[in-house]
Amino acid sequence: MRGCTCIPGRPLWCPRCSQLAARAGIILQSPLMLQGVPKDKAAPRSRAAVAAHHGMPARSAVVKADRFKSDTERRYAAFLDQWKRDGEVKTWWYEACKGLYLAPHLSYTPDFLVQFTDRPFELEWHEVKGAFIREKDWQRAKMAAALYPVWHFVLAQWKEQQWTWRTIPPL
């Protein structure tokens, strides 16, 4: 481990390495301690097995099913996929650019970058919102439209079980 004081081949580990390994759920064994131990009798390596070995509950990591931050964004991605199958959209990207610069300590990340088949050299940024739009989010989108006039910014809103689109005007 980084910065440890352990000496290779020594049968014991330093307290720092032992503490870090215990936190991570790893059993440290010296090469000297493993000599003569059959592989099937070696200590378990998985986090759950180590936790069970020490009588502790195994920590479970929650893994997100997808990369979208909301159900509305997931719904819009499915809608864009349908447009892609129909041939209206060439391709699309989710959060293609993290943090467009707006001002010092202020950035804006549009939800989708969409390329249409009939306009392959024009890209549109689509901001996806539900029925309620916060004023600060609307202001950021308008600032981005003003600072980057070469791109088109569009608000896609899911309201009353349907999508509506409108161009985001510059601030």
LINKA-V164524 format. One record per backbone hydrogen bond with DSSP energy under -0.5 kcal/mol. NH is the residue of the N-H (numbers start at 1). CO is the residue of the C=O. If there is no record, write none. Layout:
# LINKA-V164524
NH_CO + NH_CO
This chain:
# LINKA-V164524
4_1 + 8_6 + 10_7 + 18_14 + 19_15 + 20_16 + 21_17 + 22_18 + 23_19 + 24_20 + 25_21 + 25_22 + 26_21 + 28_26 + 34_30 + 35_31 + 37_34 + 38_36 + 41_38 + 42_39 + 50_46 + 51_47 + 52_48 + 53_49 + 54_50 + 55_52 + 56_51 + 61_59 + 63_61 + 74_70 + 75_71 + 76_72 + 77_73 + 78_74 + 79_75 + 80_76 + 81_77 + 82_78 + 83_79 + 84_80 + 85_81 + 86_82 + 87_83 + 87_84 + 88_83 + 89_83 + 90_115 + 91_115 + 93_113 + 95_93 + 95_111 + 99_97 + 100_108 + 102_103 + 102_106 + 103_106 + 106_103 + 108_100 + 110_108 + 112_126 + 113_93 + 114_112 + 114_124 + 115_91 + 116_119 + 116_122 + 117_88 + 122_119 + 124_114 + 125_152 + 126_112 + 126_124 + 127_125 + 127_154 + 128_126 + 129_156 + 130_132 + 138_134 + 139_135 + 140_136 + 141_137 + 142_138 + 143_139 + 144_140 + 145_141 + 146_142 + 147_143 + 148_144 + 151_148 + 152_123 + 154_125 + 155_166 + 156_127 + 156_154 + 157_155 + 157_164 + 158_129 + 159_157 + 159_162 + 162_159 + 164_157 + 166_155 + 168_153 + 169_167 + 171_142
